[in-house]
Amino acid sequence: MTTPLQEPTFLILAVLADGPRHGYAVIQEVAALSGGRVQLRPGTLYGALDRLADQGLVTVDREEVVDGRLRRYYGLTDDGADLLAADAERLTSNAAVALSRLRRRGSAARPRPSQA
C-alpha cells in the first residue's frame, strides 16, 4: 500500500497527466484545478518537482529559452501516472462511501424537538 498523496502533489501530477508543462503553467493550473485553494509558490513547486523527479514520477521533458530565461517543461512518467491513478481511485472510493453514508443519514428519520 502506498501513502496517500498530499493534495499539492496530487494536483501537480494531475496537471501533468495530459502533457508536459513548464513551472508557471503548473502553478496556474494547480490553482485553477483546486478552485484557488492551493496556491503554489515557485520555490515550493520546484522543490516538489525535484523530489518527484528523484522518485521517478516526473521527468524533464525539454528545455527552451524564452525572453532570455530558461523554461523547463516537466512530464509525467508511467510510474507517476500509475501512482496518480491509484490515488484517484482511492479518493473516488472514499468519496463514494462518504456520500452513501450521508445519503443514508439524510433519509433517516430525524428526532423532532420535544414540545414544551
Backbone atoms as SQL, in Angstrom:
CREATE TABLE atoms (id INTEGER PRIMARY KEY, chain TEXT, resi INTEGER, resn TEXT, atom TEXT, x REAL, y REAL, z REAL);
INSERT INTO atoms VALUES
  (1, 'A', 1, 'MET', 'N', 0.842, -1.177, 0.000),
  (2, 'A', 1, 'MET', 'CA', 0.000, 0.000, 0.000),
  (3, 'A', 1, 'MET', 'C', 0.888, 1.240, 0.000),
  (4, 'A', 2, 'THR', 'N', 0.517, 2.230, -0.791),
  (5, 'A', 2, 'THR', 'CA', 1.296, 3.453, -0.836),
  (6, 'A', 2, 'THR', 'C', 0.657, 4.511, 0.059),
  (7, 'A', 3, 'THR', 'N', 1.477, 5.444, 0.480),
  (8, 'A', 3, 'THR', 'CA', 0.982, 6.554, 1.282),
  (9, 'A', 3, 'THR', 'C', 0.149, 7.469, 0.400),
  (10, 'A', 4, 'PRO', 'N', -1.008, 7.906, 0.876),
  (11, 'A', 4, 'PRO', 'CA', -1.818, 8.830, 0.068),
  (12, 'A', 4, 'PRO', 'C', -1.017, 10.088, -0.260),
  (13, 'A', 5, 'LEU', 'N', -1.245, 10.607, -1.448),
  (14, 'A', 5, 'LEU', 'CA', -0.563, 11.819, -1.876),
  (15, 'A', 5, 'LEU', 'C', -1.130, 13.037, -1.161),
  (16, 'A', 6, 'GLN', 'N', -0.276, 13.978, -0.852),
  (17, 'A', 6, 'GLN', 'CA', -0.732, 15.268, -0.354),
  (18, 'A', 6, 'GLN', 'C', -1.427, 15.982, -1.504),
  (19, 'A', 7, 'GLU', 'N', -2.393, 16.842, -1.197),
  (20, 'A', 7, 'GLU', 'CA', -3.169, 17.499, -2.244),
  (21, 'A', 7, 'GLU', 'C', -2.296, 18.255, -3.257),
  (22, 'A', 8, 'PRO', 'N', -1.292, 19.038, -2.834),
  (23, 'A', 8, 'PRO', 'CA', -0.481, 19.728, -3.845),
  (24, 'A', 8, 'PRO', 'C', 0.220, 18.757, -4.796),
  (25, 'A', 9, 'THR', 'N', 0.744, 17.662, -4.261),
  (26, 'A', 9, 'THR', 'CA', 1.418, 16.668, -5.099),
  (27, 'A', 9, 'THR', 'C', 0.428, 16.024, -6.057),
  (28, 'A', 10, 'PHE', 'N', -0.742, 15.661, -5.555),
  (29, 'A', 10, 'PHE', 'CA', -1.798, 15.079, -6.393),
  (30, 'A', 10, 'PHE', 'C', -2.126, 16.027, -7.540),
  (31, 'A', 11, 'LEU', 'N', -2.293, 17.313, -7.231),
  (32, 'A', 11, 'LEU', 'CA', -2.660, 18.289, -8.254),
  (33, 'A', 11, 'LEU', 'C', -1.536, 18.516, -9.264),
  (34, 'A', 12, 'ILE', 'N', -0.291, 18.532, -8.811),
  (35, 'A', 12, 'ILE', 'CA', 0.839, 18.676, -9.738),
  (36, 'A', 12, 'ILE', 'C', 0.836, 17.515, -10.723),
  (37, 'A', 13, 'LEU', 'N', 0.700, 16.300, -10.227),
  (38, 'A', 13, 'LEU', 'CA', 0.668, 15.127, -11.105),
  (39, 'A', 13, 'LEU', 'C', -0.534, 15.175, -12.038),
  (40, 'A', 14, 'ALA', 'N', -1.681, 15.618, -11.518),
  (41, 'A', 14, 'ALA', 'CA', -2.885, 15.712, -12.349),
  (42, 'A', 14, 'ALA', 'C', -2.687, 16.714, -13.482),
  (43, 'A', 15, 'VAL', 'N', -2.043, 17.828, -13.200),
  (44, 'A', 15, 'VAL', 'CA', -1.780, 18.833, -14.234),
  (45, 'A', 15, 'VAL', 'C', -0.907, 18.242, -15.340),
  (46, 'A', 16, 'LEU', 'N', 0.060, 17.434, -14.951),
  (47, 'A', 16, 'LEU', 'CA', 0.998, 16.861, -15.931),
  (48, 'A', 16, 'LEU', 'C', 0.432, 15.633, -16.651),
  (49, 'A', 17, 'ALA', 'N', -0.726, 15.146, -16.229),
  (50, 'A', 17, 'ALA', 'CA', -1.277, 13.908, -16.777),
  (51, 'A', 17, 'ALA', 'C', -1.593, 14.003, -18.266),
  (52, 'A', 18, 'ASP', 'N', -1.965, 15.185, -18.749),
  (53, 'A', 18, 'ASP', 'CA', -2.310, 15.275, -20.174),
  (54, 'A', 18, 'ASP', 'C', -1.233, 15.931, -21.020),
  (55, 'A', 19, 'GLY', 'N', -0.058, 16.098, -20.454),
  (56, 'A', 19, 'GLY', 'CA', 1.058, 16.598, -21.248),
  (57, 'A', 19, 'GLY', 'C', 2.007, 17.458, -20.433),
  (58, 'A', 20, 'PRO', 'N', 3.222, 17.616, -20.937),
  (59, 'A', 20, 'PRO', 'CA', 4.240, 18.402, -20.230),
  (60, 'A', 20, 'PRO', 'C', 3.830, 19.860, -20.065),
  (61, 'A', 21, 'ARG', 'N', 4.279, 20.454, -18.972),
  (62, 'A', 21, 'ARG', 'CA', 4.031, 21.866, -18.666),
  (63, 'A', 21, 'ARG', 'C', 5.300, 22.466, -18.080),
  (64, 'A', 22, 'HIS', 'N', 5.462, 23.764, -18.281),
  (65, 'A', 22, 'HIS', 'CA', 6.550, 24.472, -17.605),
  (66, 'A', 22, 'HIS', 'C', 6.032, 24.925, -16.239),
  (67, 'A', 23, 'GLY', 'N', 6.942, 25.328, -15.369),
  (68, 'A', 23, 'GLY', 'CA', 6.606, 25.617, -13.979),
  (69, 'A', 23, 'GLY', 'C', 5.476, 26.606, -13.787),
  (70, 'A', 24, 'TYR', 'N', 5.525, 27.745, -14.494),
  (71, 'A', 24, 'TYR', 'CA', 4.483, 28.756, -14.312),
  (72, 'A', 24, 'TYR', 'C', 3.117, 28.210, -14.708),
  (73, 'A', 25, 'ALA', 'N', 3.066, 27.419, -15.775),
  (74, 'A', 25, 'ALA', 'CA', 1.800, 26.817, -16.196),
  (75, 'A', 25, 'ALA', 'C', 1.290, 25.842, -15.131),
  (76, 'A', 26, 'VAL', 'N', 2.195, 25.099, -14.498),
  (77, 'A', 26, 'VAL', 'CA', 1.793, 24.181, -13.426),
  (78, 'A', 26, 'VAL', 'C', 1.181, 24.971, -12.276),
  (79, 'A', 27, 'ILE', 'N', 1.819, 26.069, -11.899),
  (80, 'A', 27, 'ILE', 'CA', 1.308, 26.907, -10.807),
  (81, 'A', 27, 'ILE', 'C', -0.103, 27.396, -11.130),
  (82, 'A', 28, 'GLN', 'N', -0.300, 27.891, -12.337),
  (83, 'A', 28, 'GLN', 'CA', -1.611, 28.408, -12.741),
  (84, 'A', 28, 'GLN', 'C', -2.675, 27.310, -12.766),
  (85, 'A', 29, 'GLU', 'N', -2.327, 26.164, -13.333),
  (86, 'A', 29, 'GLU', 'CA', -3.319, 25.087, -13.462),
  (87, 'A', 29, 'GLU', 'C', -3.658, 24.444, -12.121),
  (88, 'A', 30, 'VAL', 'N', -2.676, 24.347, -11.220),
  (89, 'A', 30, 'VAL', 'CA', -2.969, 23.820, -9.880),
  (90, 'A', 30, 'VAL', 'C', -3.971, 24.743, -9.190),
  (91, 'A', 31, 'ALA', 'N', -3.757, 26.045, -9.293),
  (92, 'A', 31, 'ALA', 'CA', -4.695, 26.994, -8.691),
  (93, 'A', 31, 'ALA', 'C', -6.085, 26.834, -9.302),
  (94, 'A', 32, 'ALA', 'N', -6.155, 26.680, -10.617),
  (95, 'A', 32, 'ALA', 'CA', -7.446, 26.529, -11.292),
  (96, 'A', 32, 'ALA', 'C', -8.132, 25.220, -10.893),
  (97, 'A', 33, 'LEU', 'N', -7.400, 24.116, -10.895),
  (98, 'A', 33, 'LEU', 'CA', -7.983, 22.816, -10.539),
  (99, 'A', 33, 'LEU', 'C', -8.510, 22.792, -9.110),
  (100, 'A', 34, 'SER', 'N', -7.825, 23.507, -8.234),
  (101, 'A', 34, 'SER', 'CA', -8.224, 23.490, -6.821),
  (102, 'A', 34, 'SER', 'C', -9.212, 24.598, -6.479),
  (103, 'A', 35, 'GLY', 'N', -9.675, 25.320, -7.474),
  (104, 'A', 35, 'GLY', 'CA', -10.586, 26.422, -7.198),
  (105, 'A', 35, 'GLY', 'C', -9.928, 27.508, -6.364),
  (106, 'A', 36, 'GLY', 'N', -8.612, 27.629, -6.479),
  (107, 'A', 36, 'GLY', 'CA', -7.870, 28.649, -5.746),
  (108, 'A', 36, 'GLY', 'C', -7.436, 28.244, -4.349),
  (109, 'A', 37, 'ARG', 'N', -7.822, 27.045, -3.897),
  (110, 'A', 37, 'ARG', 'CA', -7.436, 26.587, -2.551),
  (111, 'A', 37, 'ARG', 'C', -5.943, 26.356, -2.430),
  (112, 'A', 38, 'VAL', 'N', -5.310, 25.855, -3.503),
  (113, 'A', 38, 'VAL', 'CA', -3.886, 25.544, -3.471),
  (114, 'A', 38, 'VAL', 'C', -3.166, 26.554, -4.346),
  (115, 'A', 39, 'GLN', 'N', -2.352, 27.376, -3.707),
  (116, 'A', 39, 'GLN', 'CA', -1.552, 28.387, -4.396),
  (117, 'A', 39, 'GLN', 'C', -0.085, 28.031, -4.174),
  (118, 'A', 40, 'LEU', 'N', 0.553, 27.490, -5.205),
  (119, 'A', 40, 'LEU', 'CA', 1.951, 27.094, -5.088),
  (120, 'A', 40, 'LEU', 'C', 2.864, 28.283, -5.350),
  (121, 'A', 41, 'ARG', 'N', 3.867, 28.425, -4.546),
  (122, 'A', 41, 'ARG', 'CA', 4.907, 29.416, -4.789),
  (123, 'A', 41, 'ARG', 'C', 5.998, 28.731, -5.604),
  (124, 'A', 42, 'PRO', 'N', 6.741, 29.502, -6.379),
  (125, 'A', 42, 'PRO', 'CA', 7.768, 28.880, -7.235),
  (126, 'A', 42, 'PRO', 'C', 8.746, 27.990, -6.469),
  (127, 'A', 43, 'GLY', 'N', 9.234, 28.441, -5.333),
  (128, 'A', 43, 'GLY', 'CA', 10.182, 27.619, -4.568),
  (129, 'A', 43, 'GLY', 'C', 9.579, 26.305, -4.124),
  (130, 'A', 44, 'THR', 'N', 8.314, 26.350, -3.718),
  (131, 'A', 44, 'THR', 'CA', 7.614, 25.138, -3.300),
  (132, 'A', 44, 'THR', 'C', 7.429, 24.198, -4.486),
  (133, 'A', 45, 'LEU', 'N', 7.012, 24.760, -5.625),
  (134, 'A', 45, 'LEU', 'CA', 6.795, 23.937, -6.814),
  (135, 'A', 45, 'LEU', 'C', 8.080, 23.262, -7.257),
  (136, 'A', 46, 'TYR', 'N', 9.144, 24.036, -7.393),
  (137, 'A', 46, 'TYR', 'CA', 10.375, 23.444, -7.920),
  (138, 'A', 46, 'TYR', 'C', 10.986, 22.447, -6.937),
  (139, 'A', 47, 'GLY', 'N', 10.819, 22.672, -5.644),
  (140, 'A', 47, 'GLY', 'CA', 11.239, 21.670, -4.666),
  (141, 'A', 47, 'GLY', 'C', 10.449, 20.384, -4.832),
  (142, 'A', 48, 'ALA', 'N', 9.137, 20.524, -5.041),
  (143, 'A', 48, 'ALA', 'CA', 8.279, 19.349, -5.241),
  (144, 'A', 48, 'ALA', 'C', 8.644, 18.641, -6.541),
  (145, 'A', 49, 'LEU', 'N', 8.865, 19.402, -7.609),
  (146, 'A', 49, 'LEU', 'CA', 9.229, 18.778, -8.890),
  (147, 'A', 49, 'LEU', 'C', 10.562, 18.047, -8.792),
  (148, 'A', 50, 'ASP', 'N', 11.535, 18.623, -8.070),
  (149, 'A', 50, 'ASP', 'CA', 12.820, 17.938, -7.869),
  (150, 'A', 50, 'ASP', 'C', 12.615, 16.628, -7.108),
  (151, 'A', 51, 'ARG', 'N', 11.791, 16.674, -6.059),
  (152, 'A', 51, 'ARG', 'CA', 11.512, 15.461, -5.265),
  (153, 'A', 51, 'ARG', 'C', 10.800, 14.413, -6.113),
  (154, 'A', 52, 'LEU', 'N', 9.812, 14.846, -6.893),
  (155, 'A', 52, 'LEU', 'CA', 9.070, 13.920, -7.757),
  (156, 'A', 52, 'LEU', 'C', 9.968, 13.334, -8.839),
  (157, 'A', 53, 'ALA', 'N', 10.899, 14.140, -9.341),
  (158, 'A', 53, 'ALA', 'CA', 11.857, 13.637, -10.337),
  (159, 'A', 53, 'ALA', 'C', 12.786, 12.600, -9.696),
  (160, 'A', 54, 'ASP', 'N', 13.253, 12.882, -8.477),
  (161, 'A', 54, 'ASP', 'CA', 14.115, 11.923, -7.764),
  (162, 'A', 54, 'ASP', 'C', 13.394, 10.598, -7.527),
  (163, 'A', 55, 'GLN', 'N', 12.066, 10.662, -7.362),
  (164, 'A', 55, 'GLN', 'CA', 11.260, 9.452, -7.141),
  (165, 'A', 55, 'GLN', 'C', 10.858, 8.776, -8.446),
  (166, 'A', 56, 'GLY', 'N', 11.223, 9.375, -9.580),
  (167, 'A', 56, 'GLY', 'CA', 10.893, 8.786, -10.872),
  (168, 'A', 56, 'GLY', 'C', 9.454, 8.999, -11.306),
  (169, 'A', 57, 'LEU', 'N', 8.772, 9.981, -10.702),
  (170, 'A', 57, 'LEU', 'CA', 7.363, 10.219, -11.016),
  (171, 'A', 57, 'LEU', 'C', 7.175, 11.280, -12.090),
  (172, 'A', 58, 'VAL', 'N', 8.124, 12.194, -12.205),
  (173, 'A', 58, 'VAL', 'CA', 8.125, 13.189, -13.279),
  (174, 'A', 58, 'VAL', 'C', 9.530, 13.229, -13.876),
  (175, 'A', 59, 'THR', 'N', 9.603, 13.780, -15.068),
  (176, 'A', 59, 'THR', 'CA', 10.892, 13.908, -15.734),
  (177, 'A', 59, 'THR', 'C', 10.930, 15.237, -16.472),
  (178, 'A', 60, 'VAL', 'N', 12.135, 15.729, -16.708),
  (179, 'A', 60, 'VAL', 'CA', 12.265, 16.926, -17.533),
  (180, 'A', 60, 'VAL', 'C', 12.033, 16.497, -18.975),
  (181, 'A', 61, 'ASP', 'N', 11.035, 17.071, -19.591),
  (182, 'A', 61, 'ASP', 'CA', 10.656, 16.728, -20.954),
  (183, 'A', 61, 'ASP', 'C', 11.526, 17.464, -21.966),
  (184, 'A', 62, 'ARG', 'N', 11.701, 18.770, -21.735),
  (185, 'A', 62, 'ARG', 'CA', 12.535, 19.586, -22.628),
  (186, 'A', 62, 'ARG', 'C', 12.798, 20.924, -21.962),
  (187, 'A', 63, 'GLU', 'N', 13.735, 21.654, -22.537),
  (188, 'A', 63, 'GLU', 'CA', 14.049, 22.998, -22.070),
  (189, 'A', 63, 'GLU', 'C', 14.098, 23.914, -23.276),
  (190, 'A', 64, 'GLU', 'N', 13.707, 25.171, -23.060),
  (191, 'A', 64, 'GLU', 'CA', 13.823, 26.169, -24.113),
  (192, 'A', 64, 'GLU', 'C', 14.114, 27.514, -23.468),
  (193, 'A', 65, 'VAL', 'N', 14.695, 28.415, -24.238),
  (194, 'A', 65, 'VAL', 'CA', 14.961, 29.759, -23.748),
  (195, 'A', 65, 'VAL', 'C', 13.874, 30.680, -24.286),
  (196, 'A', 66, 'VAL', 'N', 13.199, 31.370, -23.351),
  (197, 'A', 66, 'VAL', 'CA', 12.137, 32.307, -23.698),
  (198, 'A', 66, 'VAL', 'C', 12.492, 33.640, -23.044),
  (199, 'A', 67, 'ASP', 'N', 12.611, 34.682, -23.864),
  (200, 'A', 67, 'ASP', 'CA', 12.982, 36.014, -23.360),
  (201, 'A', 67, 'ASP', 'C', 14.241, 35.969, -22.507),
  (202, 'A', 68, 'GLY', 'N', 15.208, 35.191, -22.945),
  (203, 'A', 68, 'GLY', 'CA', 16.486, 35.109, -22.253),
  (204, 'A', 68, 'GLY', 'C', 16.483, 34.269, -20.993),
  (205, 'A', 69, 'ARG', 'N', 15.362, 33.614, -20.692),
  (206, 'A', 69, 'ARG', 'CA', 15.279, 32.777, -19.487),
  (207, 'A', 69, 'ARG', 'C', 14.991, 31.341, -19.878),
  (208, 'A', 70, 'LEU', 'N', 15.593, 30.436, -19.116),
  (209, 'A', 70, 'LEU', 'CA', 15.388, 29.008, -19.362),
  (210, 'A', 70, 'LEU', 'C', 14.001, 28.603, -18.879),
  (211, 'A', 71, 'ARG', 'N', 13.257, 27.939, -19.740),
  (212, 'A', 71, 'ARG', 'CA', 11.940, 27.403, -19.383),
  (213, 'A', 71, 'ARG', 'C', 12.052, 25.881, -19.476),
  (214, 'A', 72, 'ARG', 'N', 11.824, 25.238, -18.360),
  (215, 'A', 72, 'ARG', 'CA', 11.928, 23.772, -18.286),
  (216, 'A', 72, 'ARG', 'C', 10.518, 23.190, -18.244),
  (217, 'A', 73, 'TYR', 'N', 10.287, 22.205, -19.088),
  (218, 'A', 73, 'TYR', 'CA', 8.993, 21.514, -19.150),
  (219, 'A', 73, 'TYR', 'C', 9.121, 20.168, -18.451),
  (220, 'A', 74, 'TYR', 'N', 8.133, 19.865, -17.623),
  (221, 'A', 74, 'TYR', 'CA', 8.108, 18.609, -16.886),
  (222, 'A', 74, 'TYR', 'C', 6.981, 17.740, -17.408),
  (223, 'A', 75, 'GLY', 'N', 7.233, 16.442, -17.445),
  (224, 'A', 75, 'GLY', 'CA', 6.234, 15.489, -17.883),
  (225, 'A', 75, 'GLY', 'C', 6.063, 14.384, -16.858),
  (226, 'A', 76, 'LEU', 'N', 4.930, 13.740, -16.917),
  (227, 'A', 76, 'LEU', 'CA', 4.597, 12.637, -16.021),
  (228, 'A', 76, 'LEU', 'C', 5.186, 11.344, -16.574),
  (229, 'A', 77, 'THR', 'N', 5.839, 10.581, -15.726),
  (230, 'A', 77, 'THR', 'CA', 6.345, 9.275, -16.140),
  (231, 'A', 77, 'THR', 'C', 5.234, 8.236, -16.017),
  (232, 'A', 78, 'ASP', 'N', 5.481, 7.043, -16.528),
  (233, 'A', 78, 'ASP', 'CA', 4.499, 5.963, -16.372),
  (234, 'A', 78, 'ASP', 'C', 4.275, 5.641, -14.897),
  (235, 'A', 79, 'ASP', 'N', 5.352, 5.646, -14.099),
  (236, 'A', 79, 'ASP', 'CA', 5.198, 5.400, -12.661),
  (237, 'A', 79, 'ASP', 'C', 4.371, 6.500, -12.009),
  (238, 'A', 80, 'GLY', 'N', 4.584, 7.738, -12.441),
  (239, 'A', 80, 'GLY', 'CA', 3.793, 8.851, -11.919),
  (240, 'A', 80, 'GLY', 'C', 2.328, 8.705, -12.280),
  (241, 'A', 81, 'ALA', 'N', 2.054, 8.279, -13.510),
  (242, 'A', 81, 'ALA', 'CA', 0.671, 8.075, -13.953),
  (243, 'A', 81, 'ALA', 'C', 0.021, 6.949, -13.158),
  (244, 'A', 82, 'ASP', 'N', 0.763, 5.886, -12.907),
  (245, 'A', 82, 'ASP', 'CA', 0.223, 4.763, -12.125),
  (246, 'A', 82, 'ASP', 'C', -0.106, 5.203, -10.699),
  (247, 'A', 83, 'LEU', 'N', 0.789, 5.972, -10.088),
  (248, 'A', 83, 'LEU', 'CA', 0.557, 6.446, -8.722),
  (249, 'A', 83, 'LEU', 'C', -0.640, 7.394, -8.678),
  (250, 'A', 84, 'LEU', 'N', -0.722, 8.299, -9.648),
  (251, 'A', 84, 'LEU', 'CA', -1.854, 9.228, -9.711),
  (252, 'A', 84, 'LEU', 'C', -3.166, 8.461, -9.884),
  (253, 'A', 85, 'ALA', 'N', -3.180, 7.479, -10.762),
  (254, 'A', 85, 'ALA', 'CA', -4.389, 6.688, -10.989),
  (255, 'A', 85, 'ALA', 'C', -4.807, 5.944, -9.720),
  (256, 'A', 86, 'ALA', 'N', -3.844, 5.370, -9.018),
  (257, 'A', 86, 'ALA', 'CA', -4.160, 4.638, -7.784),
  (258, 'A', 86, 'ALA', 'C', -4.721, 5.582, -6.728),
  (259, 'A', 87, 'ASP', 'N', -4.127, 6.761, -6.598),
  (260, 'A', 87, 'ASP', 'CA', -4.613, 7.691, -5.588),
  (261, 'A', 87, 'ASP', 'C', -5.970, 8.261, -5.980),
  (262, 'A', 88, 'ALA', 'N', -6.192, 8.513, -7.258),
  (263, 'A', 88, 'ALA', 'CA', -7.500, 8.992, -7.717),
  (264, 'A', 88, 'ALA', 'C', -8.575, 7.937, -7.432),
  (265, 'A', 89, 'GLU', 'N', -8.247, 6.680, -7.647),
  (266, 'A', 89, 'GLU', 'CA', -9.196, 5.591, -7.356),
  (267, 'A', 89, 'GLU', 'C', -9.483, 5.517, -5.861),
  (268, 'A', 90, 'ARG', 'N', -8.455, 5.674, -5.040),
  (269, 'A', 90, 'ARG', 'CA', -8.639, 5.661, -3.586),
  (270, 'A', 90, 'ARG', 'C', -9.570, 6.799, -3.163),
  (271, 'A', 91, 'LEU', 'N', -9.321, 7.999, -3.692),
  (272, 'A', 91, 'LEU', 'CA', -10.155, 9.151, -3.346),
  (273, 'A', 91, 'LEU', 'C', -11.596, 8.959, -3.823),
  (274, 'A', 92, 'THR', 'N', -11.756, 8.419, -5.029),
  (275, 'A', 92, 'THR', 'CA', -13.089, 8.170, -5.571),
  (276, 'A', 92, 'THR', 'C', -13.855, 7.183, -4.703),
  (277, 'A', 93, 'SER', 'N', -13.184, 6.116, -4.293),
  (278, 'A', 93, 'SER', 'CA', -13.810, 5.106, -3.450),
  (279, 'A', 93, 'SER', 'C', -14.202, 5.693, -2.093),
  (280, 'A', 94, 'ASN', 'N', -13.295, 6.457, -1.498),
  (281, 'A', 94, 'ASN', 'CA', -13.598, 7.080, -0.200),
  (282, 'A', 94, 'ASN', 'C', -14.764, 8.063, -0.320),
  (283, 'A', 95, 'ALA', 'N', -14.777, 8.832, -1.395),
  (284, 'A', 95, 'ALA', 'CA', -15.865, 9.797, -1.600),
  (285, 'A', 95, 'ALA', 'C', -17.196, 9.077, -1.782),
  (286, 'A', 96, 'ALA', 'N', -17.204, 7.968, -2.513),
  (287, 'A', 96, 'ALA', 'CA', -18.440, 7.207, -2.731),
  (288, 'A', 96, 'ALA', 'C', -18.987, 6.684, -1.406),
  (289, 'A', 97, 'VAL', 'N', -18.105, 6.183, -0.551),
  (290, 'A', 97, 'VAL', 'CA', -18.543, 5.687, 0.762),
  (291, 'A', 97, 'VAL', 'C', -19.122, 6.837, 1.590),
  (292, 'A', 98, 'ALA', 'N', -18.426, 7.959, 1.614),
  (293, 'A', 98, 'ALA', 'CA', -18.888, 9.098, 2.397),
  (294, 'A', 98, 'ALA', 'C', -20.246, 9.597, 1.890),
  (295, 'A', 99, 'LEU', 'N', -20.405, 9.713, 0.578),
  (296, 'A', 99, 'LEU', 'CA', -21.669, 10.185, 0.011),
  (297, 'A', 99, 'LEU', 'C', -22.803, 9.210, 0.299),
  (298, 'A', 100, 'SER', 'N', -22.511, 7.929, 0.214),
  (299, 'A', 100, 'SER', 'CA', -23.527, 6.923, 0.508),
  (300, 'A', 100, 'SER', 'C', -23.998, 7.038, 1.958),
  (301, 'A', 101, 'ARG', 'N', -23.069, 7.199, 2.858),
  (302, 'A', 101, 'ARG', 'CA', -23.423, 7.323, 4.270),
  (303, 'A', 101, 'ARG', 'C', -24.173, 8.623, 4.546),
  (304, 'A', 102, 'LEU', 'N', -23.798, 9.674, 3.860),
  (305, 'A', 102, 'LEU', 'CA', -24.520, 10.938, 4.032),
  (306, 'A', 102, 'LEU', 'C', -25.947, 10.833, 3.512),
  (307, 'A', 103, 'ARG', 'N', -26.138, 10.116, 2.405),
  (308, 'A', 103, 'ARG', 'CA', -27.497, 9.920, 1.884),
  (309, 'A', 103, 'ARG', 'C', -28.338, 9.127, 2.884),
  (310, 'A', 104, 'ARG', 'N', -27.747, 8.087, 3.468),
  (311, 'A', 104, 'ARG', 'CA', -28.477, 7.297, 4.479),
  (312, 'A', 104, 'ARG', 'C', -28.814, 8.153, 5.684),
  (313, 'A', 105, 'ARG', 'N', -27.888, 8.983, 6.073),
  (314, 'A', 105, 'ARG', 'CA', -28.115, 9.874, 7.210),
  (315, 'A', 105, 'ARG', 'C', -29.263, 10.817, 6.900),
  (316, 'A', 106, 'GLY', 'N', -29.281, 11.352, 5.691),
  (317, 'A', 106, 'GLY', 'CA', -30.321, 12.302, 5.296),
  (318, 'A', 106, 'GLY', 'C', -31.683, 11.659, 5.204),
  (319, 'A', 107, 'SER', 'N', -31.732, 10.357, 4.896),
  (320, 'A', 107, 'SER', 'CA', -33.034, 9.702, 4.749),
  (321, 'A', 107, 'SER', 'C', -33.524, 9.109, 6.068),
  (322, 'A', 108, 'ALA', 'N', -32.682, 9.052, 7.069),
  (323, 'A', 108, 'ALA', 'CA', -33.107, 8.521, 8.364),
  (324, 'A', 108, 'ALA', 'C', -34.052, 9.526, 9.023),
  (325, 'A', 109, 'ALA', 'N', -35.012, 8.979, 9.743),
  (326, 'A', 109, 'ALA', 'CA', -35.955, 9.858, 10.456),
  (327, 'A', 109, 'ALA', 'C', -35.184, 10.647, 11.492),
  (328, 'A', 110, 'ARG', 'N', -35.388, 11.925, 11.480),
  (329, 'A', 110, 'ARG', 'CA', -34.710, 12.772, 12.438),
  (330, 'A', 110, 'ARG', 'C', -35.627, 12.994, 13.648),
  (331, 'A', 111, 'PRO', 'N', -35.047, 12.925, 14.830),
  (332, 'A', 111, 'PRO', 'CA', -35.871, 13.173, 16.014),
  (333, 'A', 111, 'PRO', 'C', -36.371, 14.625, 16.018),
  (334, 'A', 112, 'ARG', 'N', -37.591, 14.784, 16.420),
  (335, 'A', 112, 'ARG', 'CA', -38.186, 16.118, 16.480),
  (336, 'A', 112, 'ARG', 'C', -37.961, 16.687, 17.869),
  (337, 'A', 113, 'PRO', 'N', -37.796, 17.989, 17.923),
  (338, 'A', 113, 'PRO', 'CA', -37.628, 18.601, 19.260),
  (339, 'A', 113, 'PRO', 'C', -38.888, 18.359, 20.085),
  (340, 'A', 114, 'SER', 'N', -38.703, 18.133, 21.366),
  (341, 'A', 114, 'SER', 'CA', -39.865, 17.874, 22.225),
  (342, 'A', 114, 'SER', 'C', -40.708, 19.128, 22.368),
  (343, 'A', 115, 'GLN', 'N', -41.994, 18.899, 22.464),
  (344, 'A', 115, 'GLN', 'CA', -42.943, 20.013, 22.615),
  (345, 'A', 115, 'GLN', 'C', -42.998, 20.390, 24.092),
  (346, 'A', 116, 'ALA', 'N', -42.859, 21.624, 24.408),
  (347, 'A', 116, 'ALA', 'CA', -42.911, 22.056, 25.813),
  (348, 'A', 116, 'ALA', 'C', -44.268, 22.555, 26.184);
